Amino acid sequence: MSRDILWKLERCAAQSRSRVGIGVGNANSRLLPGVAKAIRFADIVFVGDVENTTRDTVRTAEPERRLVEMLAGGAIDAAVRGTISARKTLQHLKLITGARHTCRSALLSTAGGKQFFLLPVGIDEGATVAARVHLTVETAKVLTSLKMHPKVAVLSGGRSEDKGRTKAVDRTLANAEAVTKQLNGIGIDAVNCNILIEGAIKSSNILVAPDGISGNLMFRTLVFLGGGKGHGAPVFDIPYAFVDTSRSGAAFGDAIIMAAALSNLNRAQQVESKQ
């Protein structure tokens, strides 16, 4: 059973205490218990409208906008979406940071405890070979920063011998081969596993789905039907530590720990770049 990634994130988060904001929108019984798990790793600020808590709270009718403003303004070191709207939050992230696009990579664990990053998981993300390569590179940077070796499994819509069955399958086979070749070309350890996800998970810590729709379906099937867990999804292409979560069943404590760890990694990189 692998606990490596979460364990590394916890160790990184513990190095320096960060102030992490979490969005509070729709009521969710898992929010407060989840947050309690992360108290020893971060100072937590609720942003929204939460009742029955003595913790630091910023009450607002627009938690999506306020959370991002606090992050960009330095009032918090990192942010977790929590239970607020994904669409509104990502819109504010793009508007306030000036980013044209954002992309996410979800940290998951199987029912047996094997941890890995899955990408793309946004239905409108990873539509091209270049986009999936970029997202894989950003995810690999996280693992490298945690002193872990990224091992990538690239997936497609069939086995190699299925070529010619349909144009859709042929396209995914060709794209998977292109993604694998480009990743290998820049020094990333990547293998084309075709559709054999059951074998890919045994030796990899990053899985690359054929597109965002299939990645989202894989995520939802594992977490909501297959006994797996979602621990949070770092958002890339912005200059801040922001972790996305699923409102319906996220491990909010793990997401806070991840956000705190990413904040510490960003801070360390900034210090290193100035030296």
Steps between C-alpha positions, in 0.01 A plus 500: 500500500645837397464808715799676352345808340276606790778425746739719304240780484450480877873525563525797268199675657650450847821685410338843528149581619286657225175695516251317278157629399217259415180599322170429675184493293248219499475310826708181513521276805858400410640852503562561872628147579726517196640836602572369851749252353716784363512726806848389601635586154345841427311800635160471333267781397140434395385727217123511456220438744561225753314450825596346832872558479745703705762491228618802303221586256460761228129526437397598150217446255758456222746241633633410153617856436613571856707181531695581183544865601642394836741262329619755245524773765711294739240472778540122472793291378291238318138418423269200472172525307303307759126507436469810282428507125774362273393708199486829690823435687697414185356806327627723780838326497539575130376857535714595798818317395471579129536132410341405168467137598517291816543125531485249783647164594315297765677305773305176549537172680355163408292293741824317578682823588719552190545875449542667164426816304238481226479753217320665335191500723324815380255425218637796301867434576771297323332507161826491303827310511680821597255569783543152646877519474496838677275372778716191546813713524341724766387195699845343471650821644292453814628146551857605426472783755393237753813301407299229325567355157209564260396183314240570235250262338332637187159349421301469178166360382621153404789258465759554227350214298164680498629748246258522209185408693368857512637844425437604861712214634773567242512864608551412867769245412691753293463772762620273780807411299567869431462595867733218608762592240499868595526425872791261444662764281516746790628242747179388669461128568183418304353177360213456256268254678216515244167422672654272765445722803504201735864438410594867479404574860743239633815679388400867456420802715357712216224376267421697184144448371418544129305821573329694777164328462641150538724623783201647682307174457798302632519731801130475578487123449792440735395745772122465498455137394830320543593566862788733415569849636562843354751708695495825304614638166768771474422772247786583266590804288435748781764651732329379818436178689136408432347154545169405343262258670178319424209644700324164517767290670842654537760427765519864606774440755728344238431793266599750770820307567575497127438875474731568795770279349473670161524838669822394672640363174419828323666696778813285484520540122470878532782510753717278281439716192622811685827339607 
